[in-house]
């Protein structure tokens, strides 16, 4: 990755009308309907943006959408990139750097995840307080990383405290049940074994997924405040484990999505 590549990607989007967005949003599996809330949308498909990777997951549509929500300029990733698709972590996080170059001051992330904490149920929303990186790599592990920020990025509080407090207050006001916990990010795409679920519980994970952490690391590298929520789509009980139905996961995400959209829209209004 070079500064010139980032400049070229950003210039393309600015020429399309992506003018000084304030908030960047990454939408997870089954959580794409927030784009319907965008007023005066402008779309840029990933395959047209210079140096952008292509989305390969069938339920990720693969475009950046710019417009306004609650009178704030936003840029939304409809479809994200995953390590398990064969991308390296620089590719996975490249869009975060481009959104930052465009001018975003805050980053919101959503994902679908499995509940390791068995007090949490299918359809719950979990505000991520902290994470465990089990992807075996870092999006900052490249030679010229110091050209873009501190090599040794502090991760003592990776998720912005002020935005977490605001989301907690919004959930209470809107009567939305909101769990809070630790998200473990694994490579995937295979789901976990019973033994792996037991291990995740032992090391302190409340939920598990295959995304988010690389983007959060890069946001911290850019000193970009970030908040993230997981829609919990399955219960990972190693003593009562059933085969996972991906369609059911997407359906549960879709059913819970209106609550997530409400949280994000209210947060956009308040910041």
Kinemage of the C-alpha trace (Angstrom):
@kinemage 1
@onewidth
@group {chain A} dominant
@subgroup {mainchain}
@vectorlist {calphas} color= white
{ca unk a 1} P 0.000 0.000 0.000
{ca unk a 2} L 1.263 3.459 -0.898
{ca unk a 3} L 0.070 7.001 -0.265
{ca unk a 4} L -0.314 7.384 -4.034
{ca unk a 5} L -2.782 4.460 -4.169
{ca unk a 6} L -4.848 5.960 -1.343
{ca unk a 7} L -4.839 9.343 -3.070
{ca unk a 8} L -6.022 7.779 -6.337
{ca unk a 9} L -8.848 5.866 -4.637
{ca unk a 10} L -9.919 8.992 -2.754
{ca unk a 11} L -9.740 11.232 -5.834
{ca unk a 12} L -12.026 8.842 -7.742
{ca unk a 13} L -14.638 9.008 -4.958
{ca unk a 14} L -14.399 12.786 -4.584
{ca unk a 15} L -14.992 13.110 -8.312
{ca unk a 16} L -18.133 10.963 -7.885
{ca unk a 17} L -19.418 13.469 -5.302
{ca unk a 18} L -18.238 11.889 -2.033
{ca unk a 19} L -17.837 15.252 -0.312
{ca unk a 20} L -16.359 15.351 3.234
{ca unk a 21} L -18.334 12.567 4.967
{ca unk a 22} L -18.381 12.832 8.755
{ca unk a 23} L -19.150 9.204 9.617
{ca unk a 24} L -18.032 5.909 8.074
{ca unk a 25} L -20.180 2.804 8.556
{ca unk a 26} L -19.283 -0.850 7.889
{ca unk a 27} L -22.284 -3.170 7.530
{ca unk a 28} L -21.978 -6.859 8.431
{ca unk a 29} L -23.603 -10.054 7.168
{ca unk a 30} L -27.367 -9.674 6.812
{ca unk a 31} L -27.200 -6.050 7.971
{ca unk a 32} L -27.367 -4.099 4.711
{ca unk a 33} L -30.690 -2.278 5.057
{ca unk a 34} L -29.222 0.814 6.705
{ca unk a 35} L -28.438 1.999 3.154
{ca unk a 36} L -32.201 2.430 2.614
{ca unk a 37} L -32.045 5.235 5.202
{ca unk a 38} L -29.525 7.244 3.162
{ca unk a 39} L -30.895 10.395 1.517
{ca unk a 40} L -29.571 11.466 -1.904
{ca unk a 41} L -27.348 8.384 -2.235
{ca unk a 42} L -24.346 8.224 -4.533
{ca unk a 43} L -22.964 4.734 -5.186
{ca unk a 44} L -19.488 3.558 -6.128
{ca unk a 45} L -19.064 -0.149 -6.836
{ca unk a 46} L -15.886 -1.628 -5.442
{ca unk a 47} L -14.773 -2.970 -8.823
{ca unk a 48} L -14.683 0.615 -10.168
{ca unk a 49} L -12.693 2.175 -7.303
{ca unk a 50} L -8.935 2.139 -8.005
{ca unk a 51} L -7.016 -0.351 -5.810
{ca unk a 52} L -10.157 -1.590 -4.007
{ca unk a 53} L -10.496 -5.352 -3.474
{ca unk a 54} L -13.647 -7.076 -4.792
{ca unk a 55} L -16.263 -8.527 -2.423
{ca unk a 56} L -16.654 -12.277 -2.993
{ca unk a 57} L -19.231 -13.254 -0.338
{ca unk a 58} L -22.646 -13.733 -1.941
{ca unk a 59} L -24.573 -11.763 0.691
{ca unk a 60} L -22.180 -8.799 0.586
{ca unk a 61} L -23.112 -6.519 -2.307
{ca unk a 62} L -19.852 -4.652 -2.772
{ca unk a 63} L -20.333 -0.889 -2.966
{ca unk a 64} L -19.670 2.339 -1.094
{ca unk a 65} L -22.762 4.506 -0.632
{ca unk a 66} L -22.490 8.203 0.194
{ca unk a 67} L -25.312 10.484 1.328
{ca unk a 68} L -26.946 11.848 4.458
{ca unk a 69} L -28.559 10.219 7.486
{ca unk a 70} L -30.046 12.480 10.180
{ca unk a 71} L -28.556 15.494 8.343
{ca unk a 72} L -25.010 14.130 8.659
{ca unk a 73} L -22.870 13.126 5.708
{ca unk a 74} L -22.060 9.414 5.811
{ca unk a 75} L -20.194 6.887 3.706
{ca unk a 76} L -21.388 3.304 4.109
{ca unk a 77} L -19.627 0.083 3.154
{ca unk a 78} L -22.354 -2.203 1.864
{ca unk a 79} L -20.313 -5.388 1.871
{ca unk a 80} L -17.008 -5.805 3.666
{ca unk a 81} L -13.885 -7.855 3.042
{ca unk a 82} L -12.775 -10.868 5.083
{ca unk a 83} L -9.454 -12.558 5.693
{ca unk a 84} L -11.139 -15.899 4.838
{ca unk a 85} L -11.854 -14.727 1.286
{ca unk a 86} L -8.133 -14.899 0.550
{ca unk a 87} L -7.394 -11.203 0.980
{ca unk a 88} L -4.487 -10.082 3.102
{ca unk a 89} L -5.240 -7.833 6.065
{ca unk a 90} L -4.061 -4.761 4.149
{ca unk a 91} L -6.819 -5.402 1.585
{ca unk a 92} L -9.408 -6.069 4.294
{ca unk a 93} L -8.727 -2.694 5.909
{ca unk a 94} L -7.963 -0.598 2.820
{ca unk a 95} L -11.509 0.885 2.713
{ca unk a 96} L -11.110 2.199 6.290
{ca unk a 97} L -8.022 4.131 5.212
{ca unk a 98} L -9.868 5.474 2.150
{ca unk a 99} L -12.857 6.610 4.255
{ca unk a 100} L -10.411 8.310 6.625
{ca unk a 101} L -8.768 10.083 3.664
{ca unk a 102} L -12.225 11.240 2.585
{ca unk a 103} L -12.530 12.927 5.977
{ca unk a 104} L -14.584 10.723 8.334
{ca unk a 105} L -14.234 11.612 12.020
{ca unk a 106} L -16.062 8.573 13.459
{ca unk a 107} L -16.403 4.922 12.435
{ca unk a 108} L -19.351 2.584 13.161
{ca unk a 109} L -19.026 -1.169 12.582
{ca unk a 110} L -21.609 -3.952 12.695
{ca unk a 111} L -21.249 -7.709 12.398
{ca unk a 112} L -23.125 -10.961 12.852
{ca unk a 113} L -21.582 -13.143 15.568
{ca unk a 114} L -22.131 -16.290 17.597
{ca unk a 115} L -22.905 -16.052 21.319
{ca unk a 116} L -20.242 -17.739 23.455
{ca unk a 117} L -21.727 -16.266 26.627
{ca unk a 118} L -24.797 -18.458 27.070
{ca unk a 119} L -26.585 -15.719 29.009
{ca unk a 120} L -26.851 -14.020 25.603
{ca unk a 121} L -29.438 -15.279 23.116
{ca unk a 122} L -30.104 -15.354 19.369
{ca unk a 123} L -31.323 -11.954 18.248
{ca unk a 124} L -29.562 -10.015 21.024
{ca unk a 125} L -27.334 -7.051 20.178
{ca unk a 126} L -23.939 -6.887 21.888
{ca unk a 127} L -21.967 -3.670 22.178
{ca unk a 128} L -18.296 -4.628 21.833
{ca unk a 129} L -16.233 -3.407 24.800
{ca unk a 130} L -12.990 -5.172 23.895
{ca unk a 131} L -11.701 -7.875 21.581
{ca unk a 132} L -9.355 -10.828 21.186
{ca unk a 133} L -7.508 -11.066 17.864
{ca unk a 134} L -7.249 -14.743 16.846
{ca unk a 135} L -6.694 -14.070 13.152
{ca unk a 136} L -2.969 -14.758 13.411
{ca unk a 137} L -1.894 -11.474 11.874
{ca unk a 138} L -2.095 -7.690 11.971
{ca unk a 139} L -3.116 -5.122 9.342
{ca unk a 140} L -0.203 -3.040 10.654
{ca unk a 141} L 2.456 -5.676 9.920
{ca unk a 142} L 3.917 -4.173 6.757
{ca unk a 143} L 7.214 -2.439 6.042
{ca unk a 144} L 6.134 1.167 5.539
{ca unk a 145} L 3.413 1.266 8.208
{ca unk a 146} L 5.184 4.190 9.914
{ca unk a 147} L 4.304 6.336 6.865
{ca unk a 148} L 0.656 6.145 7.942
{ca unk a 149} L 0.845 6.307 11.765
{ca unk a 150} L 2.598 4.856 14.812
{ca unk a 151} L 3.875 1.326 14.251
{ca unk a 152} L 3.240 0.386 17.892
{ca unk a 153} L -0.402 1.430 18.118
{ca unk a 154} L -1.918 1.586 21.594
{ca unk a 155} L -4.917 -0.729 22.062
{ca unk a 156} L -5.683 -0.156 25.746
{ca unk a 157} L -9.165 1.196 24.879
{ca unk a 158} L -9.836 0.293 21.238
{ca unk a 159} L -13.583 1.093 21.309
{ca unk a 160} L -14.471 4.738 21.931
{ca unk a 161} L -15.839 5.165 25.459
{ca unk a 162} L -17.970 8.240 24.716
{ca unk a 163} L -19.788 6.583 21.801
{ca unk a 164} L -20.287 3.382 23.824
{ca unk a 165} L -21.901 5.421 26.606
{ca unk a 166} L -24.146 7.163 24.075
{ca unk a 167} L -25.273 3.844 22.526
{ca unk a 168} L -25.982 2.420 25.989
{ca unk a 169} L -28.141 5.456 26.829
{ca unk a 170} L -29.934 5.262 23.452
{ca unk a 171} L -30.696 1.552 23.953
{ca unk a 172} L -32.155 2.305 27.389
{ca unk a 173} L -34.262 5.181 26.042
{ca unk a 174} L -35.536 3.109 23.084
{ca unk a 175} L -36.119 0.010 25.246
{ca unk a 176} L -33.659 -2.058 23.193
{ca unk a 177} L -31.992 -4.868 25.100
{ca unk a 178} L -28.218 -4.345 24.763
{ca unk a 179} L -25.600 -6.801 25.954
{ca unk a 180} L -21.957 -5.793 26.360
{ca unk a 181} L -18.892 -7.960 26.020
{ca unk a 182} L -15.710 -9.191 24.381
{ca unk a 183} L -15.622 -10.157 20.695
{ca unk a 184} L -13.157 -12.792 19.479
{ca unk a 185} L -12.204 -12.607 15.811
{ca unk a 186} L -11.169 -15.870 14.128
{ca unk a 187} L -10.092 -16.575 10.550
{ca unk a 188} L -12.948 -18.854 9.419
{ca unk a 189} L -14.705 -19.540 7.143
{ca unk a 190} L -15.370 -22.861 8.883
{ca unk a 191} L -17.405 -22.640 12.066
{ca unk a 192} L -15.932 -23.653 15.410
{ca unk a 193} L -15.679 -27.103 16.943
{ca unk a 194} L -17.064 -27.861 20.392
{ca unk a 195} L -13.531 -27.760 21.797
{ca unk a 196} L -12.905 -24.376 20.161
{ca unk a 197} L -16.085 -22.935 21.672
{ca unk a 198} L -14.933 -24.157 25.096
{ca unk a 199} L -11.537 -22.521 24.542
{ca unk a 200} L -13.148 -19.210 23.514
{ca unk a 201} L -15.212 -19.187 26.695
{ca unk a 202} L -12.137 -19.940 28.835
{ca unk a 203} L -10.126 -17.066 27.342
{ca unk a 204} L -12.928 -14.579 28.010
{ca unk a 205} L -14.870 -14.198 24.756
{ca unk a 206} L -18.588 -13.387 24.874
{ca unk a 207} L -19.055 -13.629 21.103
{ca unk a 208} L -17.133 -14.911 18.085
{ca unk a 209} L -16.996 -13.782 14.469
{ca unk a 210} L -14.711 -13.489 11.441
{ca unk a 211} L -14.396 -9.725 10.957
{ca unk a 212} L -14.240 -6.297 12.656
{ca unk a 213} L -10.959 -6.586 14.585
{ca unk a 214} L -8.681 -5.727 11.614
{ca unk a 215} L -10.783 -2.639 10.863
{ca unk a 216} L -10.731 -1.599 14.538
{ca unk a 217} L -6.941 -1.969 14.700
{ca unk a 218} L -6.566 0.295 11.662
{ca unk a 219} L -9.052 2.819 13.080
{ca unk a 220} L -6.904 3.002 16.214
{ca unk a 221} L -3.786 3.355 14.046
{ca unk a 222} L -5.488 6.356 12.387
{ca unk a 223} L -6.696 7.674 15.780
{ca unk a 224} L -10.217 7.378 14.440
{ca unk a 225} L -12.841 6.836 17.193
{ca unk a 226} L -14.703 3.583 16.546
{ca unk a 227} L -17.769 1.835 17.970
{ca unk a 228} L -18.933 -1.685 17.050
{ca unk a 229} L -21.982 -3.862 17.661
{ca unk a 230} L -22.582 -7.565 17.077
{ca unk a 231} L -25.972 -9.003 16.193
{ca unk a 232} L -25.901 -12.420 17.871
{ca unk a 233} L -27.281 -14.925 15.388
{ca unk a 234} L -26.577 -18.286 17.038
{ca unk a 235} L -25.896 -19.758 20.470
{ca unk a 236} L -22.592 -21.606 20.680
{ca unk a 237} L -23.257 -24.137 23.430
{ca unk a 238} L -20.601 -26.878 23.100
{ca unk a 239} L -22.737 -29.244 25.196
{ca unk a 240} L -25.732 -28.851 22.893
{ca unk a 241} L -24.250 -28.038 19.499
{ca unk a 242} L -26.358 -28.327 16.364
{ca unk a 243} L -25.167 -27.912 12.764
{ca unk a 244} L -25.228 -24.244 11.771
{ca unk a 245} L -27.760 -23.082 9.193
{ca unk a 246} L -26.280 -20.054 7.396
{ca unk a 247} L -29.676 -19.019 6.009
{ca unk a 248} L -31.092 -18.998 9.550
{ca unk a 249} L -28.176 -16.829 10.684
{ca unk a 250} L -28.910 -14.305 7.921
{ca unk a 251} L -32.636 -14.389 8.769
{ca unk a 252} L -31.975 -13.701 12.475
{ca unk a 253} L -29.617 -10.864 11.524
{ca unk a 254} L -32.339 -9.421 9.285
{ca unk a 255} L -34.963 -9.663 12.042
{ca unk a 256} L -32.703 -7.860 14.536
{ca unk a 257} L -31.454 -5.308 12.018
{ca unk a 258} L -34.165 -2.647 12.671
{ca unk a 259} L -32.921 -2.319 16.278
{ca unk a 260} L -29.335 -1.907 15.098
{ca unk a 261} L -30.447 0.702 12.546
{ca unk a 262} L -32.296 2.582 15.296
{ca unk a 263} L -29.173 2.590 17.503
{ca unk a 264} L -26.946 3.820 14.673
{ca unk a 265} L -29.398 6.502 13.478
{ca unk a 266} L -29.845 7.884 16.985
{ca unk a 267} L -26.082 7.846 17.537
{ca unk a 268} L -25.564 9.724 14.244
{ca unk a 269} L -28.086 12.309 15.453
{ca unk a 270} L -26.251 12.785 18.754
{ca unk a 271} L -22.627 13.091 17.663
